Amino acid sequence: MCSIDGFLHMEAENMQKRKSKRNTISCHEYYCYKLQIRNDENIILHSGRLFQQYAIDEWIKIESQRLDFASLNQDLFRIDMLRHGEREASQKGRNRYLPHSFTGGPRDMRRRYMDAIALVRHFGKPDIFFTMTCNPTWPEIKANILQTDENSKKRGLPHAHFLIILDEKYKLLTPEAYDKYVCAELPDPDTNPELYALVTKHMIHGPCGALNPASMCTRKKGYYKCKYPKEFAEQTSKGKNSYPIYKRRNTGKSVQIREHLIDNSWVVPYNPSLLCIFSCHINVEICSDIKVIKYIYKYICKGHDKIAFNVHSNDTNIEIDEIKEYQSARWVSPPEATWRIFAFHISEMIPSVYHLQVHLEGQQFVSFKSADKITRILNNPTIGKTMLTEFFLMNAEDEDAKNLNLLYREYPEYFVCSTDKTWSRCKQGKVIGRVVTCHPTEGERYYLRLLLMNVRGPKSYEDLRTINRILYNTFRKSAEKRGFLLCDNKLIECMSEAISYRTSYSLRHLFATLLIYCNPTNPRELWEKFEKPTII
C-alpha cells in the first residue's frame, strides 16, 4: 500500500465509510486536497522552488492553528494540584505548556526517547543502525513528475533512521559475522557490475576535506565531521568508538567520482542485498558497543537544535511559555512539510510501549477546566479510578492476575487498560510496559515506584506497606524492611536506569541527590562505578 495508487485507494475507502457529510473542511484537509496528484495538471506541483516554499508556508499555517489551539485551551491539558482552601480552578495554570500529544514537541520527543530506551531494557541493545535516503530517480517518482521538476527534488531529500534489535539466535557477535552483512569496499566491476554501479552512485562519501574544502561536512582547522577518508584495514575489528572498524583493503583500485579518484577509504558501509533492492543510499552500521545506543536514540529524538539564555531577577512568578519557545526554534524543510501535511507518521515503534502512571493514594493527577467547581470535580465517579488502583483491584479479584503474579511493568504484556481504566486480558500482539520515572527528591512516590518495580501481585497500597502482617506507615520503611535499602544495590539500579537516558550533567545532579536523600553506604564506590562517560 506504500504507493500513490494505494494511498488513493485508502482515501476512497475512508470517504465511503463516512456516515455524515460536512459543509466545511479544515485547513489541513484543504491543503491535502491542493497537493494531491491528479490526471489534470496541478500547476502547484510543478513550480520548482516556489512549490517547496508553498508547502512550508501551508504547513506553518496548519501547525500554527494547532499551537493556537493549545495556547487557548490550556484547560484541556492542565494537570495541577489545588492548595488547601482553594475553591476555584481558575487560580491554576498561568504558564503555557505544550502537551505531549503535540507531535514533534519537546515532551513528545522525550516520551519517544524514553519508550525506545524501554525497548532496549526489555530486548537488549540494537544490533543494526541504518539510514536510508530517498532516491529521486526511483521509477515511481519519475513516473509522477515532469522532466522539468527533476532538479527541484535534489535538495533536502526525505530520509529515515532505523534501529533494529535482532533475536538472540541472530545476534552479530564477532567481526566475521559483521562481514556477512556489511561491506565497505568497492565491488569487482567485472563479476558484479550492477552492484559496482550502485555503490559508485550511492555509497561514496564526498569527496570532502582536502579534495573539496567547500563540502558541507568539512569543518575549520582541517577537521572533517564524518571523518573521511577512513584508514585502510586488512580485516574487520571491533572499534573503540562504538562502531566497528570495517575491512577496507588498500587494493590500489579506484574510481573517478566528481573529477576525483576515489578508493575504498571513501566507501560508506553498506549491505549489498539492501542496496540492490532499494537502489538508494543506505548506510548500514553494526552497533558493536552499548555506548552508541544512547547517542543514536538522542540523535533521532533530540528535535531541533537551540541554545538560548537570559538574565533575570530571582522572581518565582516568572511565567513559562513553551509554545513560544517551540516556535522560536522550529526548522521545517520542504519534504518534512509535505510529509506532515499528508499526516504520515514521523516515527514507528514495534512493539508499542504502554505508559504506567505512579501516584500516591488519593493523589492521582486530575485534569479540569478553569470554570469547574471543586465539588463537581470531586463528585466525578471516575476520579478515583486509575490504572494503578485497577491494577491493585485485578490482583485482588481476578484469577488470571493472581496466577500470573506479575510486576506492574509486566502487566501490559498480558492485560490491556481501556479508556475507563479497566484492565482486561490482552488478545492482540505484545506490548511493553514502562513505569514513569520518579526522582528521589519526590520522597514517598519514589519509594512507591521502587516497591512496584520489585513486588509481585500487590493488592493495595496497604499490601505494599505490609510485611509479615505488620503494616508500616511509609513506603520507605517497607522498602527498608524488604532489604531494598540495606545496601547500595537499589541506588546502583537507580543510576543504571538513569545512565541510559540522562546526560552527564544530570547524572552528577542525581548522584548529589542520592547522597543527600538516600544515605548510600559507600558513596565512593557508587561514584567510581559510574564515573566513566557513557556517551560519545
QUICOR-V351466 format. One record per residue. N is the residue number from 1. RES is the residue in three letters. SS is DSSP state (A for helix, B for strand, O for the rest). PHI is phi as a letter, one per 20 degrees, with the letter a starting at -180 (none if undefined). D_LAST is the distance of its C-alpha to the last C-alpha in whole Angstrom. Layout:
<<N | RES | SS | PHI | D_LAST> <N | RES | SS | PHI | D_LAST>>
This chain:
<<1 | MET | O | none | 39> <2 | CYS | O | e | 36> <3 | SER | O | b | 39> <4 | ILE | A | f | 41> <5 | ASP | A | f | 44> <6 | GLY | A | f | 42> <7 | PHE | A | f | 41> <8 | LEU | A | f | 44> <9 | HIS | A | f | 46> <10 | MET | A | f | 44> <11 | GLU | A | f | 45> <12 | ALA | A | f | 48> <13 | GLU | A | f | 48> <14 | ASN | A | f | 47> <15 | MET | A | f | 49> <16 | GLN | A | f | 52> <17 | LYS | A | f | 51> <18 | ARG | O | f | 51> <19 | LYS | O | e | 54> <20 | SER | O | d | 55> <21 | LYS | O | d | 55> <22 | ARG | O | d | 54> <23 | ASN | O | e | 55> <24 | THR | O | c | 52> <25 | ILE | O | c | 48> <26 | SER | O | e | 45> <27 | CYS | A | g | 43> <28 | HIS | A | f | 41> <29 | GLU | A | f | 43> <30 | TYR | A | f | 45> <31 | TYR | A | f | 42> <32 | CYS | A | f | 41> <33 | TYR | A | f | 45> <34 | LYS | A | f | 45> <35 | LEU | O | e | 42> <36 | GLN | O | f | 43> <37 | ILE | O | e | 44> <38 | ARG | O | c | 48> <39 | ASN | O | f | 51> <40 | ASP | O | f | 52> <41 | GLU | O | f | 50> <42 | ASN | O | e | 48> <43 | ILE | A | f | 48> <44 | ILE | A | f | 44> <45 | LEU | A | f | 42> <46 | HIS | A | d | 44> <47 | SER | O | d | 43> <48 | GLY | O | m | 40> <49 | ARG | A | f | 38> <50 | LEU | A | f | 40> <51 | PHE | A | f | 39> <52 | GLN | A | f | 36> <53 | GLN | A | f | 37> <54 | TYR | A | f | 39> <55 | ALA | A | f | 36> <56 | ILE | A | f | 34> <57 | ASP | A | f | 37> <58 | GLU | A | f | 38> <59 | TRP | A | f | 35> <60 | ILE | A | f | 35> <61 | LYS | A | f | 38> <62 | ILE | A | f | 37> <63 | GLU | A | f | 34> <64 | SER | A | f | 36> <65 | GLN | A | f | 39> <66 | ARG | A | f | 36> <67 | LEU | A | f | 35> <68 | ASP | A | f | 39> <69 | PHE | A | f | 39> <70 | ALA | A | f | 37> <71 | SER | A | f | 38> <72 | LEU | A | e | 41> <73 | ASN | O | c | 41> <74 | GLN | A | f | 39> <75 | ASP | A | f | 41> <76 | LEU | A | f | 40> <77 | PHE | O | d | 37> <78 | ARG | O | f | 37> <79 | ILE | B | c | 37> <80 | ASP | O | b | 38> <81 | MET | O | c | 40> <82 | LEU | O | e | 44> <83 | ARG | O | f | 45> <84 | HIS | O | f | 48> <85 | GLY | O | n | 51> <86 | GLU | O | e | 50> <87 | ARG | O | d | 52> <88 | GLU | B | d | 50> <89 | ALA | A | f | 47> <90 | SER | A | f | 47> <91 | GLN | A | f | 46> <92 | LYS | O | d | 42> <93 | GLY | O | n | 39> <94 | ARG | O | f | 39> <95 | ASN | O | e | 36> <96 | ARG | B | d | 35> <97 | TYR | O | d | 32> <98 | LEU | O | e | 30> <99 | PRO | O | f | 31> <100 | HIS | O | f | 28> <101 | SER | O | f | 31> <102 | PHE | O | e | 30> <103 | THR | O | f | 28> <104 | GLY | O | n | 25> <105 | GLY | O | f | 25> <106 | PRO | A | f | 23> <107 | ARG | A | f | 24> <108 | ASP | A | f | 24> <109 | MET | A | f | 21> <110 | ARG | A | f | 20> <111 | ARG | A | f | 22> <112 | ARG | A | f | 21> <113 | TYR | A | f | 17> <114 | MET | A | f | 19> <115 | ASP | A | f | 21> <116 | ALA | A | f | 19> <117 | ILE | A | f | 17> <118 | ALA | A | f | 21> <119 | LEU | A | f | 21> <120 | VAL | A | f | 18> <121 | ARG | A | f | 20> <122 | HIS | A | e | 23> <123 | PHE | A | d | 22> <124 | GLY | O | o | 19> <125 | LYS | O | f | 16> <126 | PRO | O | f | 16> <127 | ASP | O | d | 17> <128 | ILE | B | c | 17> <129 | PHE | B | c | 16> <130 | PHE | B | c | 18> <131 | THR | B | d | 19> <132 | MET | B | d | 23> <133 | THR | B | d | 24> <134 | CYS | O | g | 28> <135 | ASN | O | d | 30> <136 | PRO | O | f | 33> <137 | THR | O | d | 36> <138 | TRP | O | g | 36> <139 | PRO | A | g | 39> <140 | GLU | A | f | 39> <141 | ILE | A | f | 38> <142 | LYS | A | f | 40> <143 | ALA | O | f | 43> <144 | ASN | O | d | 43> <145 | ILE | O | c | 42> <146 | LEU | O | f | 45> <147 | GLN | A | f | 44> <148 | THR | A | f | 44> <149 | ASP | A | e | 41> <150 | GLU | A | f | 39> <151 | ASN | A | f | 37> <152 | SER | A | f | 36> <153 | LYS | A | d | 34> <154 | LYS | O | e | 32> <155 | ARG | O | d | 29> <156 | GLY | O | m | 27> <157 | LEU | O | f | 27> <158 | PRO | O | f | 26> <159 | HIS | B | b | 23> <160 | ALA | B | c | 22> <161 | HIS | B | d | 19> <162 | PHE | B | c | 19> <163 | LEU | B | d | 18> <164 | ILE | B | d | 20> <165 | ILE | O | d | 21> <166 | LEU | O | e | 23> <167 | ASP | O | f | 26> <168 | GLU | A | g | 26> <169 | LYS | A | f | 28> <170 | TYR | A | d | 26> <171 | LYS | O | f | 23> <172 | LEU | O | e | 22> <173 | LEU | O | d | 21> <174 | THR | O | c | 22> <175 | PRO | A | g | 21> <176 | GLU | A | f | 25> <177 | ALA | A | f | 24> <178 | TYR | A | g | 21> <179 | ASP | A | f | 24> <180 | LYS | A | f | 26> <181 | TYR | A | c | 24> <182 | VAL | O | c | 22> <183 | CYS | B | c | 24> <184 | ALA | O | c | 22> <185 | GLU | O | c | 26> <186 | LEU | O | f | 29> <187 | PRO | O | f | 31> <188 | ASP | O | f | 35> <189 | PRO | O | f | 37> <190 | ASP | O | e | 40> <191 | THR | O | e | 39> <192 | ASN | O | b | 37> <193 | PRO | A | f | 38> <194 | GLU | A | f | 37> <195 | LEU | A | f | 33> <196 | TYR | A | g | 33> <197 | ALA | A | f | 34> <198 | LEU | A | f | 31> <199 | VAL | A | f | 29> <200 | THR | A | f | 30> <201 | LYS | A | e | 30> <202 | HIS | A | d | 27> <203 | MET | O | d | 25> <204 | ILE | B | d | 25> <205 | HIS | O | e | 22> <206 | GLY | O | m | 24> <207 | PRO | O | f | 25> <208 | CYS | O | c | 23> <209 | GLY | O | m | 23> <210 | ALA | O | f | 26> <211 | LEU | O | f | 28> <212 | ASN | O | b | 27> <213 | PRO | O | f | 26> <214 | ALA | O | e | 27> <215 | SER | O | f | 24> <216 | MET | O | f | 22> <217 | CYS | O | e | 19> <218 | THR | B | e | 20> <219 | ARG | O | d | 19> <220 | LYS | A | f | 21> <221 | LYS | A | m | 21> <222 | GLY | A | m | 21> <223 | TYR | O | e | 17> <224 | TYR | B | d | 16> <225 | LYS | O | g | 14> <226 | CYS | O | e | 14> <227 | LYS | O | m | 14> <228 | TYR | O | d | 18> <229 | PRO | O | f | 20> <230 | LYS | O | f | 18> <231 | GLU | O | f | 20> <232 | PHE | O | f | 23> <233 | ALA | B | b | 22> <234 | GLU | O | f | 26> <235 | GLN | O | b | 24> <236 | THR | O | f | 21> <237 | SER | B | b | 19> <238 | LYS | O | f | 16> <239 | GLY | O | e | 13> <240 | LYS | O | e | 10> <241 | ASN | O | d | 7> <242 | SER | O | n | 8> <243 | TYR | B | e | 11> <244 | PRO | O | f | 14> <245 | ILE | B | e | 16> <246 | TYR | O | f | 19> <247 | LYS | O | f | 22> <248 | ARG | B | c | 23> <249 | ARG | O | e | 27> <250 | ASN | O | e | 29> <251 | THR | O | e | 32> <252 | GLY | O | n | 33> <253 | LYS | O | e | 33> <254 | SER | O | b | 32> <255 | VAL | B | c | 33> <256 | GLN | B | e | 34> <257 | ILE | B | c | 32> <258 | ARG | O | l | 32> <259 | GLU | O | m | 35> <260 | HIS | B | c | 32> <261 | LEU | B | e | 32> <262 | ILE | B | d | 29> <263 | ASP | O | d | 28> <264 | ASN | A | f | 25> <265 | SER | A | f | 23> <266 | TRP | A | d | 23> <267 | VAL | B | e | 23> <268 | VAL | O | e | 20> <269 | PRO | O | g | 20> <270 | TYR | B | b | 22> <271 | ASN | O | d | 25> <272 | PRO | A | g | 28> <273 | SER | A | f | 30> <274 | LEU | A | f | 28> <275 | LEU | A | f | 28> <276 | CYS | A | f | 32> <277 | ILE | A | f | 33> <278 | PHE | A | d | 31> <279 | SER | O | l | 31> <280 | CYS | O | b | 28> <281 | HIS | O | f | 25> <282 | ILE | B | c | 23> <283 | ASN | B | e | 19> <284 | VAL | B | d | 19> <285 | GLU | B | c | 16> <286 | ILE | B | e | 16> <287 | CYS | B | e | 13> <288 | SER | O | e | 13> <289 | ASP | O | c | 11> <290 | ILE | O | f | 11> <291 | LYS | A | f | 7> <292 | VAL | A | f | 7> <293 | ILE | A | f | 10> <294 | LYS | A | f | 9> <295 | TYR | A | f | 7> <296 | ILE | A | f | 10> <297 | TYR | A | f | 12> <298 | LYS | A | f | 11> <299 | TYR | A | f | 11> <300 | ILE | A | f | 15> <301 | CYS | A | d | 16> <302 | LYS | O | f | 15> <303 | GLY | O | m | 19> <304 | HIS | O | f | 20> <305 | ASP | O | f | 18> <306 | LYS | O | b | 20> <307 | ILE | O | c | 20> <308 | ALA | O | b | 24> <309 | PHE | O | b | 25> <310 | ASN | O | b | 29> <311 | VAL | O | d | 31> <312 | HIS | O | b | 34> <313 | SER | O | f | 36> <314 | ASN | O | f | 36> <315 | ASP | O | d | 37> <316 | THR | O | f | 37> <317 | ASN | O | e | 38> <318 | ILE | O | f | 36> <319 | GLU | O | e | 36> <320 | ILE | O | d | 32> <321 | ASP | B | c | 33> <322 | GLU | A | f | 29> <323 | ILE | A | f | 31> <324 | LYS | A | f | 32> <325 | GLU | A | f | 28> <326 | TYR | A | f | 27> <327 | GLN | A | f | 30> <328 | SER | O | f | 29> <329 | ALA | O | c | 25> <330 | ARG | O | f | 26> <331 | TRP | O | c | 25> <332 | VAL | O | c | 27> <333 | SER | O | d | 28> <334 | PRO | A | g | 31> <335 | PRO | A | f | 30> <336 | GLU | A | f | 28> <337 | ALA | A | f | 31> <338 | THR | A | f | 33> <339 | TRP | A | f | 31> <340 | ARG | A | f | 32> <341 | ILE | A | f | 35> <342 | PHE | O | e | 36> <343 | ALA | O | m | 34> <344 | PHE | O | f | 32> <345 | HIS | O | f | 29> <346 | ILE | O | e | 26> <347 | SER | O | b | 24> <348 | GLU | O | c | 25> <349 | MET | O | b | 24> <350 | ILE | O | c | 26> <351 | PRO | O | f | 28> <352 | SER | O | f | 28> <353 | VAL | B | d | 27> <354 | TYR | B | d | 29> <355 | HIS | B | e | 29> <356 | LEU | B | d | 31> <357 | GLN | O | e | 32> <358 | VAL | O | c | 33> <359 | HIS | O | b | 36> <360 | LEU | O | f | 38> <361 | GLU | O | f | 42> <362 | GLY | O | m | 43> <363 | GLN | O | c | 40> <364 | GLN | O | f | 39> <365 | PHE | O | f | 38> <366 | VAL | O | c | 40> <367 | SER | B | e | 40> <368 | PHE | O | b | 44> <369 | LYS | O | e | 45> <370 | SER | O | f | 46> <371 | ALA | O | e | 50> <372 | ASP | O | f | 50> <373 | LYS | B | e | 52> <374 | ILE | A | f | 51> <375 | THR | A | f | 53> <376 | ARG | A | f | 53> <377 | ILE | A | f | 49> <378 | LEU | A | f | 50> <379 | ASN | O | e | 53> <380 | ASN | O | f | 50> <381 | PRO | O | f | 51> <382 | THR | O | e | 47> <383 | ILE | O | f | 46> <384 | GLY | O | e | 45> <385 | LYS | O | d | 44> <386 | THR | O | c | 40> <387 | MET | A | f | 38> <388 | LEU | A | f | 38> <389 | THR | A | f | 42> <390 | GLU | A | f | 42> <391 | PHE | A | f | 40> <392 | PHE | A | f | 42> <393 | LEU | A | f | 45> <394 | MET | A | f | 44> <395 | ASN | A | f | 44> <396 | ALA | A | e | 47> <397 | GLU | A | d | 49> <398 | ASP | O | e | 48> <399 | GLU | A | f | 49> <400 | ASP | A | f | 46> <401 | ALA | A | f | 43> <402 | LYS | A | f | 45> <403 | ASN | A | f | 45> <404 | LEU | A | f | 41> <405 | ASN | O | l | 40> <406 | LEU | O | e | 37> <407 | LEU | O | f | 34> <408 | TYR | A | g | 34> <409 | ARG | A | f | 30> <410 | GLU | A | e | 32> <411 | TYR | A | g | 35> <412 | PRO | A | f | 34> <413 | GLU | A | f | 34> <414 | TYR | O | c | 37> <415 | PHE | B | c | 39> <416 | VAL | B | c | 38> <417 | CYS | B | e | 39> <418 | SER | O | e | 41> <419 | THR | O | f | 42> <420 | ASP | O | e | 44> <421 | LYS | O | m | 42> <422 | THR | O | e | 44> <423 | TRP | B | e | 42> <424 | SER | B | b | 43> <425 | ARG | B | f | 43> <426 | CYS | O | f | 40> <427 | LYS | O | d | 42> <428 | GLN | O | d | 39> <429 | GLY | O | f | 35> <430 | LYS | O | f | 33> <431 | VAL | O | c | 31> <432 | ILE | B | d | 28> <433 | GLY | B | e | 29> <434 | ARG | B | c | 26> <435 | VAL | B | f | 28> <436 | VAL | O | g | 26> <437 | THR | O | f | 24> <438 | CYS | O | c | 26> <439 | HIS | O | e | 25> <440 | PRO | A | g | 27> <441 | THR | A | f | 29> <442 | GLU | A | f | 31> <443 | GLY | O | m | 33> <444 | GLU | A | f | 35> <445 | ARG | A | f | 33> <446 | TYR | A | f | 30> <447 | TYR | A | f | 33> <448 | LEU | A | f | 34> <449 | ARG | A | f | 31> <450 | LEU | A | g | 30> <451 | LEU | A | f | 34> <452 | LEU | A | f | 33> <453 | MET | O | f | 30> <454 | ASN | O | c | 32> <455 | VAL | O | d | 36> <456 | ARG | O | e | 37> <457 | GLY | O | l | 40> <458 | PRO | O | f | 41> <459 | LYS | O | d | 44> <460 | SER | O | a | 44> <461 | TYR | A | f | 42> <462 | GLU | A | f | 45> <463 | ASP | A | f | 44> <464 | LEU | A | f | 41> <465 | ARG | O | e | 42> <466 | THR | B | d | 45> <467 | ILE | B | c | 45> <468 | ASN | O | l | 48> <469 | ARG | O | m | 50> <470 | ILE | B | d | 49> <471 | LEU | B | e | 48> <472 | TYR | O | e | 45> <473 | ASN | O | f | 45> <474 | THR | O | c | 41> <475 | PHE | A | f | 38> <476 | ARG | A | f | 37> <477 | LYS | A | f | 40> <478 | SER | A | f | 40> <479 | ALA | A | f | 36> <480 | GLU | A | f | 37> <481 | LYS | A | f | 40> <482 | ARG | O | e | 38> <483 | GLY | O | n | 36> <484 | PHE | O | f | 33> <485 | LEU | O | d | 33> <486 | LEU | O | f | 34> <487 | CYS | O | c | 31> <488 | ASP | O | e | 28> <489 | ASN | A | f | 27> <490 | LYS | A | f | 27> <491 | LEU | A | f | 25> <492 | ILE | A | f | 22> <493 | GLU | A | f | 22> <494 | CYS | A | f | 22> <495 | MET | A | f | 19> <496 | SER | A | f | 17> <497 | GLU | A | f | 18> <498 | ALA | A | f | 17> <499 | ILE | A | f | 13> <500 | SER | O | f | 13> <501 | TYR | O | c | 13> <502 | ARG | O | e | 13> <503 | THR | O | e | 11> <504 | SER | A | f | 11> <505 | TYR | A | f | 15> <506 | SER | A | f | 16> <507 | LEU | A | f | 15> <508 | ARG | A | f | 17> <509 | HIS | A | f | 20> <510 | LEU | A | f | 20> <511 | PHE | A | f | 21> <512 | ALA | A | f | 23> <513 | THR | A | f | 25> <514 | LEU | A | f | 25> <515 | LEU | A | f | 27> <516 | ILE | A | f | 30> <517 | TYR | A | d | 31> <518 | CYS | O | d | 30> <519 | ASN | O | l | 31> <520 | PRO | O | f | 29> <521 | THR | O | f | 31> <522 | ASN | O | c | 28> <523 | PRO | A | g | 26> <524 | ARG | A | f | 24> <525 | GLU | A | f | 24> <526 | LEU | A | f | 22> <527 | TRP | A | f | 20> <528 | GLU | A | f | 19> <529 | LYS | A | f | 18> <530 | PHE | O | d | 15> <531 | GLU | O | f | 14> <532 | LYS | O | f | 11> <533 | PRO | O | f | 8> <534 | THR | O | c | 7> <535 | ILE | O | c | 4> <536 | ILE | O | e | 0>>
